[in-house]
Structure formats: structure tokens, C-alpha cells
Amino acid sequence: MNIYSYIENSHEEIKRINELDALILSRLAYIHLEDLENKLPFTIEELNDYMENIKINKNDEKLVKLLAKSIRFKKLVIERCKSIFDKNKEEQFFAVTILLPKERLFIAYRGTNKSLIGIKEDLNMSYMTIPSQIDALLYLDGEKNIKSLYLGGHSKGGNLAMYALIHSSFFQKLRIRKVFNFDGPGFLQLGKDYQMVKNKIINYYPENSIIGRLLENDSKRMIIKTDKRGLESHNIYSWQIEKNHFKLGTLNNDSDMFSLASKELLDEIVEERREIIINCFFDIIEKNNIEKLKKLDFKEIINAINNAKKITKEEKQSLNKFLKTFLILCFPEMSSIKKNH
């Protein structure tokens, strides 16, 4: 069973939000609601009527159609949203506010899209506070006249939700009931502000989690059964459920291997050098005119890194080692990588 089954079997209005409700509302942030901003506010039932006006994938289209028929979800109101895409700032940001019963709000933050700007912003987390994190906090600050709040997001969206909680004002912290992080990365450091609120954060990782194992995060976590490997397990539609809960599993060796590899890389490359290396890496991608790392031949990646003049010999060795692990674990179907590993 997956998230569709839960929606089809939900026959009551939301009284208390659960983890599956939070996942569904977080997924709404991936729908191009910014194209419908002039029609806001509208219910999820009405959103279904606007589907022909926006670009949407088949999985999300099915999700919205089911939600529009569901007693539990169809009357929920999508109140506002904000979208930012700025190449100069290297920012890709989106957030949406959904009104729940009893004067409660759910703010959902979008994860990374397929643009190079979105991917680069993710990597920039390894050495800086990214613009999307600042805008996630500013968006939260715009919600002042409400009793209680829930925050959530998938992938980078989960990180943004956590960041907004951690850096919010004292009174906002009191109003935020819970933050749902669905396989989103952690932080470079876990400071005092994080320690004060980490009891409000729940992390949900698939058994093969890759993205969620980046950087630091020691708050409560739940591991979800999935029938996919590599980055395919990051897809929420592969996550298994039982009734109104996730089917639980354990993190596997691939996930632990990636976590170890990413920590080793950050230990070996000092923070001041990470910006230079990331910029070099994206120069390589742009020169090869590709949109996805998966499209670039593995040998080309290694050769391009080895020929980069701004990266030291030791850094090249660390990068090559990490990239081999990353690509093997993320794209297990890429046999050309295994042959060269």
C-alpha cells in the first residue's frame, strides 16, 4: 500500500494531523501553484478544476484527483504561496500555506526541482546559509494571526521547515506544534537554537535514504519501508504504509555507506575550499550542456575533475572517491560506473 491507498480509505475530516497527512500536504508544494496564485485562495477540491492550467506529472495529478474526492482533504483551503527563482542569488524557493480546521495552518516548503540552480543551492549548504533558508523564515514570519502551525517539507523542503523553526522568534516557536522532515538534509552544525526545539522535529527517511543522510541531524527519526533503491527511494510514492501509518523498516548498508562517505568528504575538504570546488564542478556540468548528472558519462566526470586547475591533487582524490560512491548508490543501474569502481 502507498499514499494513494490512505487517501482512498480516509473517510473523516482532519481532527488531528498525522504523518501521512503531513506527507500529502508537503507534496502539494511540488505542484506549480505559483501559476494559479491569482486565483488564491481556493480549496483542494477547486484545485482539481484548475489542473489543466498547470504543468503536473502523472503521480501528482492522481494525488490531486483523489484528494479532491476525499472528505478528509477536499475542503482544506490553499491560502497563499510564494515562489522565487533567482539565478544570480542561486536560489530556488517555494512555500505554500494550507488552512486546517480549528484555525491551524500547515506550511509546506518545496524541495529541489530539476534545475541546476536548485541543485547547486543544495550543495551550497555545505559551506553557507542558503537564500532559500532565509526566505523560509521570512515566509513563516508572514503568518501572525493563527493559533498553531505545522511545518513540513520533502528533500530540501524538509531542511527549510527545520531551519524556519530553529531560527523563528520565541512566540513563533510556541505556536509551532511540529515539524515534519521527509528525507531532507541536516545542517553543518547543530547549535543551541537547534537543541532548544529538536523535540518538535520528526524525520522520516526511506530505508535507502541518500539525501536525508547529508549533514548533521540527531532529532527523532522514523525509517520507512520502500521497494526502490538509490535515488528512486527518495520518491514518496514508493514509500509503504499500513492503515494510517508508515510501514517501518531500518536504514540499510547503502544509506550508511553514503552517510559515511559524505562525512569523510566534508572532513577532508576544509569549509573555505568548498565554494571553489562546487563552482568548478558546476562549470564542468554546464560546459557539457547537461541537465542531470545521470546523463554524463562517468569517465567524463572523473576526467573533467582531474583536469580542473583550481582543485588540488588531494581534493581531486577525495572528490573522485566520493563521486564513485555517490553514483553507484544513487544510480545502481549505471553499469559503466561499477566497471570503473
C-alpha positions as CSV (number, residue, x, y, z in Angstrom):
1,M,0.0,0.0,0.0
2,N,1.1,3.5,-0.7
3,I,-0.1,7.1,0.0
4,Y,-3.0,6.7,-2.6
5,S,-4.4,3.9,-0.5
6,Y,-4.5,6.0,2.6
7,I,-6.4,8.8,0.8
8,E,-9.0,6.3,-0.7
9,N,-9.6,4.9,2.8
10,S,-9.8,8.2,4.7
11,H,-13.5,8.9,5.5
12,E,-13.2,11.5,8.2
13,E,-12.3,15.2,8.4
14,I,-8.9,16.1,9.8
15,K,-9.2,16.4,13.6
16,R,-5.6,15.7,14.4
17,I,-2.9,15.8,11.7
18,N,-0.8,12.6,11.3
19,E,2.4,11.7,9.5
20,L,0.6,10.7,6.3
21,D,-1.5,13.9,6.2
22,A,1.8,15.9,6.6
23,L,3.4,14.0,3.7
24,I,0.5,14.7,1.4
25,L,0.4,18.4,2.3
26,S,4.2,18.6,1.9
27,R,3.8,17.1,-1.6
28,L,1.4,19.8,-2.6
29,A,4.4,22.2,-2.5
30,Y,5.7,20.4,-5.6
31,I,2.6,21.3,-7.7
32,H,3.0,24.5,-9.7
33,L,0.6,26.5,-7.5
34,E,2.5,29.7,-8.4
35,D,0.8,29.5,-11.8
36,L,-2.5,29.8,-10.0
37,E,-1.5,32.5,-7.5
38,N,-4.0,35.0,-8.9
39,K,-6.9,32.5,-8.1
40,L,-5.9,32.1,-4.4
41,P,-7.4,31.2,-2.0
42,F,-9.1,28.0,-3.2
43,T,-9.9,24.6,-1.8
44,I,-8.1,21.4,-2.8
45,E,-11.4,20.4,-4.5
46,E,-11.2,23.5,-6.6
47,L,-7.6,22.9,-7.3
48,N,-8.6,19.8,-9.2
49,D,-10.7,22.0,-11.6
50,Y,-7.6,24.1,-12.4
51,M,-5.3,21.2,-13.3
52,E,-5.5,21.8,-17.0
53,N,-3.9,25.2,-16.4
54,I,-0.7,23.9,-14.8
55,K,2.1,21.5,-15.6
56,I,1.9,18.4,-13.5
57,N,3.3,14.9,-13.5
58,K,1.0,11.8,-13.6
59,N,1.7,10.8,-9.9
60,D,0.8,14.3,-8.6
61,E,-2.2,14.5,-10.9
62,K,-3.6,11.3,-9.5
63,L,-2.9,12.6,-6.0
64,V,-4.9,15.8,-6.5
65,K,-7.8,13.9,-8.1
66,L,-8.0,11.6,-5.1
67,L,-7.7,14.5,-2.6
68,A,-10.5,16.4,-4.4
69,K,-12.9,13.5,-3.7
70,S,-11.7,12.8,-0.2
71,I,-13.8,14.0,2.8
72,R,-10.6,14.4,4.7
73,F,-8.8,16.8,2.3
74,K,-11.2,18.3,-0.3
75,K,-12.3,21.3,1.9
76,L,-8.8,22.3,3.0
77,V,-8.0,25.8,1.8
78,I,-4.8,26.7,0.0
79,E,-4.4,30.3,1.2
80,R,-1.2,31.7,-0.2
81,C,2.1,30.8,-1.7
82,K,5.5,32.4,-2.7
83,S,7.9,31.4,-5.4
84,I,11.4,32.7,-6.1
85,F,13.8,31.6,-8.8
86,D,16.9,33.8,-9.0
87,K,20.0,32.7,-10.9
88,N,22.1,35.5,-9.6
89,K,21.4,34.6,-5.9
90,E,21.4,30.9,-6.9
91,E,18.0,30.4,-5.2
92,Q,15.1,28.1,-6.0
93,F,12.3,28.6,-3.4
94,F,8.6,27.8,-3.0
95,A,6.3,27.7,0.0
96,V,2.5,27.3,0.4
97,T,0.1,27.8,3.3
98,I,-2.8,25.4,3.8
99,L,-5.6,26.2,6.3
100,L,-6.6,23.3,8.5
101,P,-9.7,23.0,10.7
102,K,-9.7,24.8,14.1
103,E,-7.5,27.8,13.0
104,R,-4.4,25.8,12.3
105,L,-2.0,26.2,9.4
106,F,0.3,23.8,7.6
107,I,3.2,25.5,5.8
108,A,4.8,23.3,3.1
109,Y,8.2,24.0,1.6
110,R,9.2,22.7,-1.8
111,G,12.3,20.6,-2.3
112,T,14.8,20.8,-5.1
113,N,13.5,21.0,-8.6
114,K,15.4,19.7,-11.6
115,S,17.2,23.0,-12.4
116,L,20.9,23.3,-12.0
117,I,20.3,26.4,-9.8
118,G,18.2,24.2,-7.4
119,I,20.9,21.5,-7.2
120,K,23.7,24.0,-6.8
121,E,21.8,25.7,-3.9
122,D,21.7,22.3,-2.2
123,L,25.4,21.8,-2.5
124,N,26.0,25.3,-1.2
125,M,24.6,24.1,2.2
126,S,28.0,22.5,2.7
127,Y,29.5,25.9,3.5
128,M,26.9,28.6,3.9
129,T,23.3,29.6,4.9
130,I,21.5,29.5,1.5
131,P,19.0,32.1,0.4
132,S,16.0,29.7,0.5
133,Q,16.6,29.1,4.2
134,I,16.4,32.9,4.8
135,D,13.2,33.1,2.7
136,A,11.7,30.1,4.5
137,L,12.0,32.0,7.8
138,L,10.6,35.2,6.2
139,Y,7.6,33.3,4.8
140,L,6.9,31.8,8.3
141,D,7.1,35.3,9.8
142,G,4.2,36.3,7.5
143,E,1.8,34.0,9.4
144,K,0.9,36.0,12.6
145,N,-2.8,35.7,13.2
146,I,-3.2,32.0,13.8
147,K,-3.4,29.7,16.8
148,S,-1.0,27.0,15.8
149,L,1.3,26.0,13.0
150,Y,2.7,22.8,11.4
151,L,5.7,22.9,9.1
152,G,6.8,20.3,6.6
153,G,8.7,19.5,3.5
154,H,10.3,16.8,1.4
155,S,14.0,16.8,0.5
156,K,15.4,20.4,0.7
157,G,11.9,21.4,1.7
158,G,12.3,19.5,5.0
159,N,15.5,21.3,5.7
160,L,13.8,24.6,5.1
161,A,11.0,23.7,7.5
162,M,13.5,22.8,10.2
163,Y,15.5,26.0,9.6
164,A,12.4,28.1,9.9
165,L,11.6,26.5,13.2
166,I,15.1,26.8,14.6
167,H,15.5,30.5,13.7
168,S,12.0,31.7,14.4
169,S,11.1,34.1,17.2
170,F,10.2,32.9,20.7
171,F,6.5,33.4,20.1
172,Q,6.5,31.6,16.8
173,K,8.3,28.7,18.4
174,L,5.5,28.4,20.9
175,R,2.9,28.3,18.2
176,I,4.7,25.7,16.0
177,R,3.4,22.3,17.1
178,K,5.5,20.0,15.0
179,V,7.9,20.0,12.0
180,F,7.9,17.1,9.6
181,N,11.1,16.5,7.7
182,F,10.7,14.0,4.9
183,D,14.1,12.8,3.8
184,G,15.7,16.3,3.9
185,P,19.3,17.0,4.8
186,G,20.5,18.4,8.1
187,F,22.9,21.2,8.9
188,L,26.6,21.9,9.1
189,Q,26.4,22.5,12.9
190,L,23.7,21.8,15.5
191,G,23.8,24.8,17.8
192,K,21.9,25.9,20.9
193,D,18.9,27.1,18.9
194,Y,18.5,23.7,17.3
195,Q,18.9,21.9,20.7
196,M,16.1,24.0,22.1
197,V,13.5,22.9,19.6
198,K,14.7,19.5,18.3
199,N,11.9,17.8,20.3
200,K,9.4,19.3,17.8
201,I,11.2,17.8,14.7
202,I,10.4,14.3,13.4
203,N,12.5,13.0,10.5
204,Y,11.1,10.3,8.1
205,Y,13.7,8.5,6.0
206,P,13.3,5.7,3.5
207,E,15.4,2.6,4.1
208,N,17.8,3.6,1.3
209,S,18.0,7.3,2.3
210,I,20.7,9.3,0.5
211,I,19.6,12.9,0.6
212,G,18.4,12.8,4.2
213,R,21.8,11.5,5.4
214,L,23.6,14.6,4.3
215,L,25.0,16.9,7.1
216,E,24.0,16.7,10.8
217,N,20.6,16.0,12.3
218,D,20.1,14.0,15.5
219,S,16.4,14.6,16.2
220,K,13.8,11.8,16.3
221,R,13.7,9.7,13.1
222,M,11.4,7.1,11.6
223,I,12.6,4.7,8.9
224,I,10.1,3.8,6.1
225,K,9.9,0.6,4.0
226,T,10.3,1.2,0.3
227,D,10.6,-1.2,-2.7
228,K,13.1,1.1,-4.5
229,R,16.9,1.6,-4.5
230,G,19.1,4.6,-5.0
231,L,17.5,8.0,-5.6
232,E,14.3,6.2,-6.6
233,S,13.7,5.6,-2.9
234,H,13.6,9.3,-2.4
235,N,10.3,9.3,-4.3
236,I,7.4,9.5,-1.8
237,Y,5.2,7.3,-4.0
238,S,7.5,4.4,-3.3
239,W,7.0,4.7,0.5
240,Q,4.9,1.9,2.0
241,I,2.1,2.4,4.5
242,E,-0.1,0.4,6.9
243,K,-3.5,1.9,7.5
244,N,-2.7,5.4,8.7
245,H,1.0,5.0,9.4
246,F,4.2,4.3,7.5
247,K,5.4,0.7,7.3
248,L,8.6,0.8,9.3
249,G,12.0,-0.6,8.3
250,T,15.7,0.0,9.1
251,L,18.4,2.0,7.3
252,N,20.3,-0.3,5.1
253,N,24.0,-0.6,4.2
254,D,23.7,1.7,1.2
255,S,22.4,4.5,3.3
256,D,25.0,4.1,5.9
257,M,27.8,3.9,3.3
258,F,26.7,7.1,1.8
259,S,26.4,8.9,5.1
260,L,30.0,7.8,6.0
261,A,31.3,8.9,2.5
262,S,29.7,12.3,2.7
263,K,31.1,12.9,6.3
264,E,34.6,11.8,5.1
265,L,34.4,14.2,2.2
266,L,33.5,17.2,4.4
267,D,36.3,16.3,6.8
268,E,38.8,16.1,4.0
269,I,37.9,19.4,2.3
270,V,38.0,22.4,4.5
271,E,35.0,24.8,4.5
272,E,36.8,27.7,2.8
273,R,37.6,25.5,-0.2
274,R,34.1,24.1,-0.7
275,E,32.7,27.1,-2.6
276,I,35.6,26.9,-5.1
277,I,35.1,23.2,-5.7
278,I,31.4,23.4,-6.1
279,N,31.7,26.2,-8.6
280,C,34.3,24.2,-10.6
281,F,32.0,21.1,-10.5
282,F,29.1,23.1,-11.9
283,D,31.4,24.7,-14.6
284,I,32.1,21.1,-15.7
285,I,28.3,20.3,-15.9
286,E,27.5,23.5,-17.8
287,K,30.3,23.0,-20.3
288,N,29.0,19.6,-21.0
289,N,25.5,21.1,-21.5
290,I,23.6,18.6,-19.3
291,E,20.6,18.9,-17.0
292,K,21.2,15.8,-15.0
293,L,24.4,14.2,-13.6
294,K,23.0,10.9,-14.7
295,K,23.3,11.9,-18.4
296,L,27.1,12.5,-18.2
297,D,29.4,9.5,-18.7
298,F,31.2,8.5,-15.5
299,K,34.7,8.7,-17.2
300,E,33.9,12.2,-18.4
301,I,33.2,13.3,-14.9
302,I,36.4,11.9,-13.5
303,N,38.5,13.3,-16.4
304,A,36.9,16.7,-16.1
305,I,37.7,16.8,-12.3
306,N,41.2,15.6,-12.9
307,N,41.8,18.4,-15.4
308,A,40.3,21.2,-13.3
309,K,43.1,23.6,-12.5
310,K,41.6,25.2,-9.3
311,I,41.3,21.9,-7.4
312,T,44.3,20.4,-5.7
313,K,45.5,16.9,-6.2
314,E,44.3,15.8,-2.7
315,E,40.9,17.4,-3.3
316,K,40.6,15.6,-6.6
317,Q,41.3,12.3,-4.9
318,S,38.6,13.0,-2.3
319,L,36.1,14.1,-4.9
320,N,36.7,11.1,-7.1
321,K,36.3,8.7,-4.2
322,F,33.0,10.3,-3.1
323,L,31.6,10.6,-6.6
324,K,32.1,6.9,-7.3
325,T,30.3,6.0,-4.1
326,F,27.5,8.6,-4.7
327,L,26.8,7.5,-8.3
328,I,26.9,3.8,-7.5
329,L,24.5,4.2,-4.6
330,C,22.2,6.7,-6.3
331,F,22.1,5.1,-9.8
332,P,22.7,1.4,-9.3
333,E,21.5,0.7,-12.9
334,M,24.5,2.6,-14.3
335,S,26.8,-0.4,-15.1
336,S,29.5,1.9,-16.5
337,I,30.2,3.2,-13.0
338,K,30.6,-0.2,-11.5
339,K,33.1,-1.3,-14.1
340,N,35.3,1.7,-13.2
341,H,34.9,1.4,-9.4
